[in-house]
Amino acid sequence: MATTINDLVLVHIDSKPGFYARIEDISPDVKAGWWRVRLLVLTVPLEIYTWILEEAQINGAPFTMGGTPIRMEKVVSPVQGDSASAPSPPQPSPAPPEEEKDQGKGGKVVSLLDRKKDK
């Protein structure tokens, strides 16, 4: 599964999770076989990094920067992964008769605006 634009990645620094980033752009570098990868680093404040990487490094192969081991791991949403195997949603049951509704089985809806007016 190749990592591409708009994918989320977890960047491991020195074999420990470092930060999350979204890949904003991947464009060819002047050096053949290398790519300019623009990352939106999800920190406060947000930062933009541009790294020059080989395709294997974009897809998770380890590399070093200044002697520090780095690895990018594509993050797959658990919701997205479950959608293929998720069971179909349950069918709604028929509405209960009116007399059952009034027997306190449901909750009372309270308006937050009305609460503010009372104070």
C-alpha positions as CSV (number, residue, x, y, z in Angstrom):
1,M,0.0,0.0,0.0
2,A,1.8,3.1,-1.2
3,T,1.8,6.3,0.7
4,T,0.5,9.3,-1.2
5,I,-0.8,12.9,-1.0
6,N,-3.3,13.5,1.8
7,D,-2.3,10.4,3.7
8,L,-1.5,10.6,7.4
9,V,1.8,9.3,8.6
10,L,3.4,8.7,12.0
11,V,7.0,9.8,11.9
12,H,9.2,7.7,14.2
13,I,12.4,9.4,15.4
14,D,15.1,7.2,16.9
15,S,12.7,4.2,16.9
16,K,10.0,6.1,18.9
17,P,6.8,7.8,17.8
18,G,7.7,11.4,17.1
19,F,4.8,13.2,15.4
20,Y,1.9,12.9,13.0
21,A,1.9,14.6,9.7
22,R,-0.2,14.8,6.5
23,I,1.5,14.6,3.2
24,E,0.6,17.8,1.4
25,D,2.5,17.3,-1.8
26,I,5.0,14.9,-3.5
27,S,6.9,16.3,-6.5
28,P,10.0,15.1,-8.3
29,D,13.3,16.4,-7.1
30,V,16.1,17.5,-9.5
31,K,18.0,14.4,-8.5
32,A,16.6,11.3,-10.4
33,G,14.7,8.8,-8.2
34,W,14.2,11.3,-5.4
35,W,11.0,13.2,-4.4
36,R,10.3,16.4,-2.5
37,V,7.7,15.5,0.1
38,R,5.9,18.4,1.8
39,L,4.5,17.4,5.2
40,L,2.0,19.4,7.3
41,V,3.3,18.5,10.8
42,L,0.4,18.3,13.2
43,T,1.9,20.1,16.1
44,V,1.0,23.4,17.8
45,P,1.7,25.6,16.0
46,L,1.4,23.7,12.7
47,E,4.6,23.5,10.7
48,I,5.5,22.6,7.1
49,Y,8.6,20.4,6.5
50,T,9.9,19.5,3.0
51,W,12.0,16.4,3.0
52,I,13.8,14.9,-0.1
53,L,13.2,11.2,0.0
54,E,13.3,8.1,-2.1
55,E,10.1,6.3,-2.9
56,A,10.9,3.4,-0.5
57,Q,11.4,5.9,2.3
58,I,8.0,7.5,1.6
59,N,6.5,4.0,1.9
60,G,8.1,3.2,5.3
61,A,11.8,2.2,4.7
62,P,14.0,3.6,7.4
63,F,16.5,6.4,6.7
64,T,18.7,8.8,8.7
65,M,18.8,12.6,9.1
66,G,22.0,13.9,10.7
67,G,22.6,10.4,12.0
68,T,19.2,10.1,13.6
69,P,17.1,7.1,12.5
70,I,13.8,8.2,10.9
71,R,10.8,6.1,9.6
72,M,7.5,7.2,8.2
73,E,4.5,4.9,8.9
74,K,1.3,5.3,7.0
75,V,-1.7,5.7,9.4
76,V,-4.8,3.8,8.4
77,S,-8.1,4.9,10.0
78,P,-9.7,2.1,12.0
79,V,-13.1,3.4,10.8
80,Q,-12.0,3.1,7.2
81,G,-10.5,-0.4,7.8
82,D,-13.7,-1.6,9.5
83,S,-16.1,-0.4,6.7
84,A,-15.4,-3.4,4.5
85,S,-16.1,-5.9,7.3
86,A,-18.7,-4.0,9.2
87,P,-22.1,-5.6,9.5
88,S,-25.1,-3.8,8.0
89,P,-26.8,-1.4,10.4
90,P,-29.7,-2.9,12.4
91,Q,-33.2,-2.3,11.0
92,P,-35.3,0.1,13.1
93,S,-38.0,-1.6,15.2
94,P,-41.6,-0.5,14.6
95,A,-42.7,2.5,16.7
96,P,-44.4,1.6,20.0
97,P,-48.0,2.5,20.5
98,E,-48.7,6.0,21.9
99,E,-49.6,4.7,25.4
100,E,-46.1,3.1,25.8
101,K,-44.4,6.3,24.8
102,D,-46.0,8.2,27.6
103,Q,-45.0,5.8,30.4
104,G,-41.7,7.5,31.1
105,K,-39.5,5.2,28.9
106,G,-38.1,8.1,26.9
107,G,-36.0,11.1,28.2
108,K,-37.2,14.6,28.4
109,V,-35.6,17.1,26.0
110,V,-34.3,20.1,27.8
111,S,-33.4,23.3,25.8
112,L,-30.1,24.8,26.8
113,L,-31.5,28.2,25.8
114,D,-34.4,27.8,28.3
115,R,-31.9,26.9,31.0
116,K,-29.9,30.1,30.4
117,K,-33.1,32.2,30.6
118,D,-34.1,30.6,34.0
119,K,-30.8,31.8,35.7
